[in-house]
Amino acid sequence: MRFSVKKWGLLTLIGVGLSCFAFAQTQDSYEYNSEFTWGINKNSSGGLIGGFVFKKARKLNDRMLETFGLELMNVKHPQEVRKSSRSTGNFFIYGKSNYLYALRFQYGRDLILFTKAPQQGVEIKAVVAIGPSFGFVAPYYIERSVDNSFFQTKREQYDPTNPQHNFNNILGTGNLFQGIGESKIQLGANLKAGLNFELGTNKSQVTGFEVGFLLDSYFNKIVLMPTTTNYSLFPTVYFSLFYGTRK
């Protein structure tokens, strides 16, 4: 599922509104030296939950933080659509041959634009990070009938050249995490920029969200759906909810 222009526009308006609100704060800000956050991610190249994010940050000065991040994401092809088997009703993605799981390491800077008061307000940071990406390309397994029998089935990687893998012969997907052990690694890099909004009211805890843009680039094309155009670049708009601790 990809973010629509309306959804992105709504997130932008929320960000602008919170920025204005934070600018209006007049109380003295409180001090901290480091923070660790973790959360879930929704993005335009992922599913209902795109993946998970982790970040460690430490202050370099009153306005700048040094950050170390880790992201684990499921990256989908733009043309992926879930369909249901006419025989069983089970869902599968017709035409999909591989998964892409992205492991992203990130080093960056957070610039504090607006600080917050101890028990109220919003702290807003501009976020920039860059780092290597490791793409784990795992085969996408389907379950198909053998000789048109429901009692004899076979699970194997989808292959568009196999006549047994026609739409009517597919009963569903393989087992959960089937094919992970057969993954091949693709090397690449990632770059992201965004805005981070910390909304927590407890000095030692961090709660908030982050919105922005991320570009994942690999040295080779990642073949997710063999019968259509495949890419080495994966641009995405993202939204992350996070929680953490600060000291």
Residue, then its C-alpha position, 0 to 999 in steps of 0.5 A: m500500500r502506498f501513501s497517497v498525496k492526501k495522506w502525505g499532505l495531512l502529515t505535513l499539515i500536522g508537522v507545521g501545526l506542531s512546529c508553530f505550537a512548539f515555537a510558541q512555548t516560552q518555558d525553559s527547556y530541560e536538559y538531557n545527554s542521550e536517548f534510546t528509542w525504538g518503534i514501528n514504521k509505516n511506509s509507502s514501500g511496505g505493508l500494514i507494518g513496514g518494519f521496526v526502527f531503533k536509534k541511539a543518540r547523544k548530544l554533541n551540544d545544545r542543538m545537535l545530536e549524533t545518532f546511530g540507527l538500525e532499521l529492519m524493513n520488508v520492502k515490496h514491489p509497487q505492483e504487488v497485489r494480494k489475490s485469493s485462490r479460486s479453490t481455497g480462498n487463501f491469499f497470495i501475491y501472484g507474480k511475486s518471486n522474491y521477498l526483500y528484507a532490508l537491514r539498514f545501518q544509519y549514522g546521522r545528525d539530529l538538529i533541535l529546531f524547538t525545545k520543550a518545557p519539562q511537562q508540556g510542549v513539543e521538541i522538534k528535530a530535523v533528522v538526516a542519516i546515511g549508511p549501508s543497506f543489506g538486502f536479504v532476497a528470499p524466495y517467495y514460496i507458493e503452494r500449488s496442486v499436483d495433478n489438479s488434486f487438493f490432497q497432493t500439493k507442493r510448495e516451491q518458489y514461484d516461477p513464471t516460466n513454470p506452466q504449473h504456476n498458473f493462477n488457477n493452480i495456486l492454492g496459497t503461499g508457503n509456510l511462514f518464513q519458508g525460504i529465509g535460509e535460502s536468502k541472498i545478500q545484496l549490498g547498497a546504501n540508504l539516505k533519509a531526511g525527516l522531522n522528529f516530533e517528541l511529545g512525551t510529558n515525562k522527562s526520562q521517557v520519549t514518545g513521539f513520531e517521525v515523518g520523512f523521506l528515505l531512499d534505498s539504493y542497491f548495486n544490482k536490480i532486485v528481482l521481486m516480480p520477474t514479469t514486470t520492471n524491477y528496480s535497484l532504487f526504492p524511494t519511500v515516504y515513511f511514518s514512524l511511531f517511537y518510544g524510548t528512554r532519555k537521560 
